[in-house]
Amino acid sequence: MKTRTRTASCFLSAPFGADTRILEAALKTRGFRVVDGRTLAPAEPLLDEIRKAIADASLVCVVAPSTLSVNTALELGMAVGTQSRDLKAHLIASSGRQFEMVVKELFERAGYVVSETMGAEDRGADFALWIDGLQYAFGNPVVVQVKDRLTVPSAAHTEQALRAAIETTRSRLGLLVYRTGGRSVDRIPSSPTWPLIVSLEVNELIKLLEQGGLEKELINLRNAAVHGVPAR
């Protein structure tokens, strides 16, 4: 019995009237089946069919002139939303090392430079980030420790290990990304002493990344630590 191989598809989003023939030809020579709003024959409302085609696609390619058209912006938003939901589903299903790798991917998709995972000798940290917008406030790298399960009683030891890892890199900022043990009261406080250690529950991190507010939040916490006042 022969196994049918599924052809990889590319959803192509382009402004109305754009000549995409060269791009389509290039995609087809690389084995992609090109799908766009024009090729769909929807049995359901067109937007639902577009959303489904984007979710099923192996690749989404957006032709973006200086000003995005309405349909291109909408389709790009659908693609980003689908990607975000996929990552959240992976987070729910992941544990241990898998959880760490999904958190690492969250930072990569937000556009930050992520180091290779640190070795066994750096047990207090899992990887490092380079964030240009934090260079003047903290310098780089930002050292990250990820904990699949963390409660207030176990946080002190984890923070101590992260602080030791920070000292080896001469960094001034550590991030402790964690998932609570199932109780909302397990909100791990950030440490106001230097080097600064900021604790973020993973859903809080996702919200900040989606809203583009991570750098602002970290700088706000830094300023609060410098001046000895509560963060706003």
Helices and strands as residue ranges (DSSP letters): E 9-13, H 21-29, E 33-35, H 46-56, E 59-62, H 70-93, H 97-109, E 113-114, E 127-130, G 132-134, H 135-138, E 142-150, H 152-169, E 173-180, E 196-201, H 202-211, H 214-227
